[in-house]
């Protein structure tokens, strides 16, 4: 379905030599040094030679929207109609993700992956897999055919972005009820009960929180999908937006595009992507640790250290959007910071 190559170690020694020769103590730029190394490896792998001046100039943010059948059973503070209303807000440029992408220089695309009502909002792409998923505590959220179609649509979209110069990609989502879907995916993959994965999403009260836990545990007990069956987990518990984010991550990694992973929902998609193709993690840049319960455990599952810790829990790709200056700065120091030799600094600063 997808063929994702691991990042080659061919240029690693040369990249480290360049980083360590800069006019700074060893490791003094912390995570920016690790980020630079990862990005230069990705860029060099794509080029087939060590890139001397790698840049990020065409970053794309894709926000996928979809509705969830389980939302009709009282697991969120908002009704499903809010999904469509927020897509309208995206289309008119008024949401947080619009503000951040405009400010920072992302190209933003919004895609209807399967909200309840088909709309014709200007600038919103149509990759609908249906009018929302089924309530997954009672039946499968979707069919395996839906999952595969979602992957195919996502792959085509990523190819289009790549052909138009995309050199960094991030994903956001909108869908009332999608923290329930992500929690179920997390529990299924990690083989943990719902009480360890379910959080309060956008801020539900205690009674709704307990009901949410109960319904997700009911779903886990009903489906009992083995934790290595990636597509079956998506079919059982996924959202149409989560399916397409997962497929888009795999397609981007296949094309050697660095991928910024946003918060709880997008990390659930990333978990499934890793089950499909373990090498996909080589291309992941984890943006932030969400305020949603469970996200920190997800990051531990990846053994990942996120760039930001801002207690965000909005979704939409907002955390991923905010990392762009850090990503660009990591390449700027790699490209432009003087070496000790270039600066005629003869006394190398210690790393103490």
DAHUPE-V493755 format. One record per run of one state. SS is the DSSP state (2 for helix, 1 for strand, 0 for the rest). FROM is the first residue (numbers start at 1). TO is the last residue. If there is no record, write none. Layout:
ss: (SS | SS)
from: (FROM | FROM)
to: (TO | TO)
This chain:
ss: (0 | 2 | 0 | 1 | 0 | 2 | 0 | 1 | 0 | 2 | 0 | 2 | 0 | 2 | 0 | 1 | 0 | 1 | 0 | 2 | 0 | 1 | 0 | 2 | 0 | 2 | 0 | 2 | 0 | 2 | 0 | 2 | 0 | 1 | 0 | 2 | 0 | 2 | 1 | 0 | 1 | 0 | 2 | 0 | 1 | 0 | 2 | 0 | 2 | 0 | 1 | 0)
from: (1 | 12 | 21 | 22 | 23 | 31 | 48 | 59 | 67 | 69 | 74 | 81 | 93 | 96 | 105 | 107 | 115 | 124 | 127 | 144 | 164 | 168 | 175 | 178 | 191 | 194 | 197 | 206 | 224 | 230 | 238 | 240 | 255 | 258 | 262 | 264 | 277 | 278 | 284 | 287 | 288 | 289 | 295 | 303 | 308 | 309 | 318 | 323 | 324 | 337 | 339 | 340)
to: (11 | 20 | 21 | 22 | 30 | 47 | 58 | 66 | 68 | 73 | 80 | 92 | 95 | 104 | 106 | 114 | 123 | 126 | 143 | 163 | 167 | 174 | 177 | 190 | 193 | 196 | 205 | 223 | 229 | 237 | 239 | 254 | 257 | 261 | 263 | 276 | 277 | 283 | 286 | 287 | 288 | 294 | 302 | 307 | 308 | 317 | 322 | 323 | 336 | 338 | 339 | 352)
